[in-house]
Amino acid sequence: MKASKLRIAAVIAGLFTGAVHAQSSVTLYGVVDAGVEFVNHLGAGDNTSVRMQSGNLSGSRWGLRGSEDLGGGLSAVFALESGFNIDDGRSGQNRLFGRQAWVGLRSAYGLVTLGRHNTPMYEYGVQYDPMAISTRYSIGVQDPTFQSRADNAIRYEGKFGPITGKLFYSTGVDGTSGVNGEVPGNYKVGREYSGSLAYESGPLAIAAIYDEVNGSTVATADNKTRKAAIAANYKIGPVRPYLGYRYGRIMTPPTSQTTNLYWAGALWEVTPALSLTGAAYYQDFRKTGADPWLFILSADYAFSKRTDAYLTVAYTRNKDGSDLGTGGFGTTLAGKNQTGVLAGIRHKF
């Protein structure tokens, strides 16, 4: 009789254990992206180069994300994402989870997370840059803020009908500064705050964003970089045009520099497998003539939902000493134009 009761208790315990596991989920995912790039006008010798590149359309990565239902419409969520270089097998960002590492709570009122995040500027670029923040050739070449991440951050996202709002605050964007990025007695070091508001309905998506970050050392804590942008895209059949503007002001007392970045482009889904993207980015540095252009053409062919091949061509037009490179090798020679050609394959899992 006693043994029978123990067996019944074990069965009941097993049922409850299964119910608890059914309310939780953990997903392993990743991207492996590699290609070969040609680029000209490099270094003092004005050289050309051909080399393998990792993470071109998408940064190569692996990650874990999960959630647990806590009841009452509340759930716990987390993400751990590690970047790596497929060409040499090394970790990216010089960290175990350099791309993302956060934990938080989701409810009917929104999502709150704490940890290392992609900034709202990064997320903004993914949706409103025609190249969707491609690692190698994209708006991030003209403004790296669109590819930024921040440590020590708290992030809120709430969706209310067609409107999505985001708030973001970091007490120290660079965890290698001070004490894990935060300096006792100087709260300004590495501080970043940002907010965005987006409207999406049918084929239209439009959003505005503001971002401000202080210098990441005690000596530069009073330096500020302010960015504000507005952009939109609209789907017309198989074509989605993009249009955007970003105001920037870099303040390094007693001087400052104002820049205006404009971009336009379009994504054309030629067939379910083939898509073509074209984009142009122009940056006006006020009170100088060093205003570079970046042009990009890209073709992507999907063999399946998880594997695709791509060919991308980028060209920078420099003048009056500007030295914008296409993105694969940094800057080019002052006043020189640069061409980059990149072909590769990407697999998602």
VEXDREN-2710 file (C-alpha; in Angstrom, 1 decimal):
% VEXDREN-2710
k/r/px/py/pz
1/MET/0.0/0.0/0.0
2/LYS/2.8/2.3/0.9
3/ALA/4.7/1.6/-2.3
4/SER/1.5/2.2/-4.3
5/LYS/1.1/5.6/-2.7
6/LEU/4.7/6.5/-3.5
7/ARG/4.1/5.5/-7.2
8/ILE/1.0/7.7/-7.4
9/ALA/2.8/10.6/-5.8
10/ALA/5.7/10.2/-8.3
11/VAL/3.2/10.3/-11.2
12/ILE/1.5/13.4/-9.8
13/ALA/4.9/15.1/-9.3
14/GLY/5.8/14.2/-12.9
15/LEU/2.6/15.7/-14.2
16/PHE/3.3/19.0/-12.4
17/THR/6.9/19.0/-13.5
18/GLY/5.8/18.6/-17.1
19/ALA/3.3/21.5/-16.7
20/VAL/6.0/23.8/-15.4
21/HIS/8.3/22.9/-18.3
22/ALA/5.5/23.5/-20.8
23/GLN/5.3/27.1/-19.6
24/SER/9.0/27.8/-20.3
25/SER/11.0/27.8/-23.5
26/VAL/14.6/28.3/-24.5
27/THR/15.7/28.7/-28.1
28/LEU/19.2/28.3/-29.6
29/TYR/19.7/30.4/-32.7
30/GLY/22.4/31.9/-34.8
31/VAL/23.7/33.3/-38.1
32/VAL/26.8/32.2/-40.0
33/ASP/27.8/34.8/-42.7
34/ALA/31.0/34.9/-44.7
35/GLY/32.2/36.4/-48.0
36/VAL/35.1/37.7/-50.1
37/GLU/35.6/41.4/-50.5
38/PHE/37.6/43.5/-53.0
39/VAL/38.4/47.2/-52.1
40/ASN/40.7/49.8/-53.6
41/HIS/42.5/53.0/-52.5
42/LEU/43.9/51.7/-49.2
43/GLY/46.7/53.1/-47.1
44/ALA/49.5/55.4/-48.0
45/GLY/50.4/53.2/-50.9
46/ASP/47.0/53.6/-52.5
47/ASN/46.7/49.8/-52.7
48/THR/43.9/47.4/-53.5
49/SER/43.1/44.3/-51.4
50/VAL/41.1/41.1/-51.5
51/ARG/40.2/39.2/-48.3
52/MET/37.7/37.1/-46.6
53/GLN/35.2/38.9/-44.3
54/SER/32.9/37.5/-41.6
55/GLY/29.5/39.0/-40.9
56/ASN/28.6/41.0/-43.9
57/LEU/24.8/41.2/-44.3
58/SER/24.4/40.0/-40.7
59/GLY/27.0/39.7/-38.0
60/SER/27.9/36.0/-37.4
61/ARG/26.5/35.0/-34.0
62/TRP/25.0/32.4/-31.8
63/GLY/22.6/33.0/-29.0
64/LEU/20.0/31.8/-26.5
65/ARG/16.7/33.4/-25.8
66/GLY/13.9/32.2/-23.6
67/SER/10.9/33.0/-21.5
68/GLU/8.9/31.7/-18.6
69/ASP/5.2/32.2/-18.0
70/LEU/4.9/33.6/-14.4
71/GLY/1.1/33.7/-14.6
72/GLY/-1.3/36.7/-14.6
73/GLY/0.0/37.9/-18.0
74/LEU/3.5/38.3/-16.6
75/SER/6.6/36.5/-18.1
76/ALA/10.3/36.5/-17.5
77/VAL/12.5/36.8/-20.6
78/PHE/16.2/36.8/-21.3
79/ALA/18.7/36.9/-24.2
80/LEU/22.4/36.0/-24.4
81/GLU/24.0/36.6/-27.8
82/SER/27.6/36.0/-28.7
83/GLY/29.3/37.4/-31.9
84/PHE/32.2/35.6/-33.6
85/ASN/34.3/35.8/-36.8
86/ILE/33.7/32.9/-39.2
87/ASP/37.0/33.6/-41.0
88/ASP/39.2/32.9/-38.0
89/GLY/36.9/31.5/-35.3
90/ARG/37.6/34.3/-32.8
91/SER/35.0/35.8/-30.5
92/GLY/33.6/39.2/-31.6
93/GLN/33.3/42.3/-29.5
94/ASN/36.1/40.9/-27.2
95/ARG/33.4/39.4/-24.9
96/LEU/31.5/36.2/-24.3
97/PHE/28.2/37.8/-25.0
98/GLY/29.2/41.0/-26.7
99/ARG/26.1/41.4/-28.8
100/GLN/23.4/41.2/-26.2
101/ALA/23.1/40.0/-22.5
102/TRP/19.9/41.0/-20.7
103/VAL/17.0/39.8/-18.5
104/GLY/13.6/41.3/-17.9
105/LEU/9.9/41.1/-17.5
106/ARG/7.1/41.3/-20.1
107/SER/3.5/42.2/-19.3
108/ALA/0.4/43.8/-21.0
109/TYR/2.1/47.2/-20.1
110/GLY/5.3/46.4/-22.0
111/LEU/8.7/44.9/-21.8
112/VAL/11.4/46.0/-19.3
113/THR/14.9/44.6/-19.5
114/LEU/18.3/45.2/-17.9
115/GLY/21.8/44.4/-19.2
116/ARG/23.8/45.0/-22.4
117/HIS/21.5/46.0/-25.3
118/ASN/21.5/47.0/-28.9
119/THR/20.7/50.7/-28.5
120/PRO/17.4/52.2/-29.9
121/MET/19.4/53.8/-32.6
122/TYR/20.6/50.4/-33.7
123/GLU/17.0/49.0/-33.7
124/TYR/15.9/52.2/-35.5
125/GLY/18.4/51.6/-38.3
126/VAL/17.4/48.0/-38.7
127/GLN/13.9/49.1/-39.7
128/TYR/14.6/52.4/-41.5
129/ASP/17.9/51.8/-43.3
130/PRO/17.3/50.2/-46.7
131/MET/20.3/47.9/-46.0
132/ALA/18.9/47.0/-42.6
133/ILE/22.2/47.8/-40.8
134/SER/24.3/45.3/-42.8
135/THR/27.5/44.9/-40.9
136/ARG/29.7/45.7/-43.8
137/TYR/27.9/48.2/-46.1
138/SER/25.1/50.3/-44.6
139/ILE/24.2/53.6/-42.9
140/GLY/26.6/52.5/-40.2
141/VAL/29.4/53.5/-42.4
142/GLN/28.2/57.1/-42.4
143/ASP/27.2/57.0/-38.7
144/PRO/28.4/54.2/-36.4
145/THR/25.8/55.2/-33.8
146/PHE/23.4/53.2/-35.9
147/GLN/25.4/50.1/-35.0
148/SER/25.9/50.8/-31.3
149/ARG/25.4/48.8/-28.1
150/ALA/25.4/49.9/-24.5
151/ASP/26.3/48.2/-21.2
152/ASN/24.5/48.9/-17.9
153/ALA/21.3/49.7/-19.6
154/ILE/17.6/49.6/-18.7
155/ARG/15.2/49.5/-21.6
156/TYR/11.4/49.8/-21.9
157/GLU/9.3/49.0/-24.9
158/GLY/5.5/49.4/-25.0
159/LYS/3.2/48.7/-28.0
160/PHE/-0.3/50.3/-28.0
161/GLY/-2.2/49.6/-31.2
162/PRO/-0.2/51.0/-34.1
163/ILE/2.1/53.0/-31.9
164/THR/5.3/51.7/-30.3
165/GLY/7.4/53.7/-27.7
166/LYS/10.9/52.9/-26.4
167/LEU/12.8/54.5/-23.6
168/PHE/16.5/53.7/-22.8
169/TYR/19.0/54.7/-20.1
170/SER/22.5/53.5/-19.5
171/THR/24.6/54.4/-16.5
172/GLY/27.8/53.6/-18.4
173/VAL/27.8/52.5/-22.0
174/ASP/31.3/51.1/-22.0
175/GLY/31.8/48.4/-19.3
176/THR/35.6/48.7/-19.7
177/SER/35.6/52.2/-18.1
178/GLY/35.6/52.9/-14.4
179/VAL/34.0/50.2/-12.3
180/ASN/32.2/48.1/-15.0
181/GLY/31.5/51.3/-16.9
182/GLU/30.3/53.4/-13.9
183/VAL/32.6/55.9/-12.2
184/PRO/31.8/56.7/-8.5
185/GLY/31.2/60.4/-8.0
186/ASN/30.8/61.1/-11.7
187/TYR/27.4/59.9/-13.0
188/LYS/28.0/61.6/-16.4
189/VAL/30.7/59.2/-17.6
190/GLY/29.3/57.1/-20.4
191/ARG/25.7/58.1/-19.7
192/GLU/23.3/57.5/-22.5
193/TYR/19.6/58.2/-22.8
194/SER/17.3/57.7/-25.7
195/GLY/13.6/57.6/-26.7
196/SER/11.7/56.8/-29.9
197/LEU/8.1/56.8/-31.1
198/ALA/6.9/54.8/-34.1
199/TYR/3.7/54.4/-36.0
200/GLU/3.0/51.4/-38.1
201/SER/-0.2/50.7/-40.0
202/GLY/-0.7/48.7/-43.2
203/PRO/2.1/49.5/-45.6
204/LEU/3.3/52.7/-43.7
205/ALA/6.0/52.8/-41.0
206/ILE/7.3/56.1/-39.7
207/ALA/9.3/56.9/-36.6
208/ALA/11.3/59.6/-34.7
209/ILE/14.1/59.1/-32.3
210/TYR/16.4/61.1/-30.0
211/ASP/19.7/59.9/-28.5
212/GLU/22.3/61.6/-26.3
213/VAL/25.6/60.1/-24.9
214/ASN/28.4/61.5/-22.8
215/GLY/32.1/60.7/-23.1
216/SER/33.2/57.4/-21.6
217/THR/36.1/58.6/-19.5
218/VAL/36.3/61.1/-16.6
219/ALA/38.3/63.5/-18.9
220/THR/35.6/63.5/-21.5
221/ALA/32.5/63.2/-19.3
222/ASP/31.2/66.6/-20.3
223/ASN/31.5/65.8/-24.0
224/LYS/28.1/65.1/-25.6
225/THR/26.9/63.6/-28.8
226/ARG/23.3/64.3/-29.7
227/LYS/21.4/62.6/-32.5
228/ALA/17.8/63.0/-33.6
229/ALA/16.2/61.3/-36.7
230/ILE/13.0/60.9/-38.5
231/ALA/12.5/58.3/-41.2
232/ALA/9.8/56.3/-43.0
233/ASN/9.2/53.5/-45.4
234/TYR/6.1/52.5/-47.4
235/LYS/5.4/49.2/-49.2
236/ILE/4.0/49.6/-52.7
237/GLY/3.4/46.1/-54.1
238/PRO/6.8/44.4/-54.3
239/VAL/8.7/47.6/-53.6
240/ARG/9.4/49.4/-50.3
241/PRO/11.0/52.9/-50.6
242/TYR/12.9/54.4/-47.7
243/LEU/13.5/58.0/-46.8
244/GLY/15.3/59.4/-43.7
245/TYR/17.1/62.3/-42.0
246/ARG/19.4/62.4/-39.0
247/TYR/20.6/65.6/-37.2
248/GLY/23.8/65.2/-35.2
249/ARG/25.8/67.5/-32.9
250/ILE/29.1/66.5/-31.4
251/MET/30.1/68.8/-28.5
252/THR/33.7/68.8/-27.3
253/PRO/33.9/72.0/-25.3
254/PRO/34.7/74.6/-26.3
255/THR/34.0/73.5/-29.9
256/SER/31.2/71.6/-31.6
257/GLN/30.4/70.0/-35.0
258/THR/27.0/69.8/-36.5
259/THR/26.2/67.2/-39.2
260/ASN/23.1/66.4/-41.3
261/LEU/22.8/62.9/-42.7
262/TYR/20.2/62.2/-45.5
263/TRP/19.4/58.8/-47.0
264/ALA/17.0/57.3/-49.5
265/GLY/16.6/53.9/-51.1
266/ALA/14.3/51.0/-52.0
267/LEU/14.0/47.3/-51.6
268/TRP/12.5/45.4/-54.6
269/GLU/11.3/41.8/-54.1
270/VAL/11.7/40.8/-57.7
271/THR/10.6/37.2/-57.0
272/PRO/10.0/35.3/-53.8
273/ALA/13.7/34.3/-53.9
274/LEU/15.4/37.3/-55.4
275/SER/15.5/40.8/-53.9
276/LEU/17.4/44.0/-55.0
277/THR/18.3/46.9/-52.8
278/GLY/19.6/50.3/-53.7
279/ALA/20.6/53.1/-51.3
280/ALA/22.3/56.5/-51.2
281/TYR/23.6/58.3/-48.1
282/TYR/24.9/61.9/-48.0
283/GLN/26.4/63.6/-44.9
284/ASP/26.8/67.4/-44.7
285/PHE/29.4/68.5/-42.2
286/ARG/28.5/72.1/-41.4
287/LYS/31.0/74.8/-42.2
288/THR/33.2/72.4/-44.2
289/GLY/33.1/71.1/-47.8
290/ALA/34.1/67.6/-46.7
291/ASP/30.7/66.1/-47.3
292/PRO/30.9/62.4/-48.5
293/TRP/28.4/60.3/-50.4
294/LEU/27.9/56.5/-50.0
295/PHE/26.1/54.5/-52.7
296/ILE/25.1/50.8/-52.4
297/LEU/23.6/48.2/-54.7
298/SER/22.9/44.8/-53.4
299/ALA/21.3/41.5/-54.7
300/ASP/20.2/38.7/-52.5
301/TYR/19.1/35.2/-53.6
302/ALA/17.4/32.9/-51.1
303/PHE/18.0/29.2/-51.7
304/SER/15.7/28.5/-48.8
305/LYS/14.2/30.3/-45.8
306/ARG/17.5/29.8/-44.0
307/THR/20.2/30.1/-46.6
308/ASP/20.9/32.9/-49.1
309/ALA/23.8/34.3/-51.3
310/TYR/24.5/37.9/-51.9
311/LEU/26.5/40.3/-54.0
312/THR/26.9/43.9/-52.8
313/VAL/28.7/46.9/-54.4
314/ALA/29.5/50.0/-52.5
315/TYR/31.1/53.3/-53.7
316/THR/32.1/56.4/-51.7
317/ARG/32.5/59.8/-53.3
318/ASN/34.8/62.1/-51.2
319/LYS/35.7/65.7/-51.7
320/ASP/37.6/68.5/-49.9
321/GLY/39.5/66.0/-47.8
322/SER/36.7/63.7/-46.6
323/ASP/38.0/60.1/-46.3
324/LEU/34.9/57.9/-46.0
325/GLY/35.5/54.3/-46.8
326/THR/33.0/51.7/-47.9
327/GLY/33.1/50.1/-44.4
328/GLY/35.2/47.0/-44.8
329/PHE/38.6/48.5/-44.1
330/GLY/37.8/51.8/-42.4
331/THR/38.7/55.1/-44.0
332/THR/40.3/55.7/-47.4
333/LEU/42.9/58.3/-48.5
334/ALA/41.7/61.9/-48.0
335/GLY/39.8/63.0/-51.1
336/LYS/40.0/59.6/-52.8
337/ASN/36.9/57.7/-53.8
338/GLN/36.6/54.0/-52.9
339/THR/34.9/51.0/-54.4
340/GLY/34.1/47.8/-52.5
341/VAL/32.6/44.6/-53.9
342/LEU/31.5/41.8/-51.6
343/ALA/30.1/38.4/-52.4
344/GLY/29.1/35.8/-49.8
345/ILE/26.7/33.3/-48.3
346/ARG/24.6/33.4/-45.1
347/HIS/22.9/30.7/-43.2
348/LYS/20.5/31.1/-40.3
349/PHE/19.6/28.5/-37.7
END
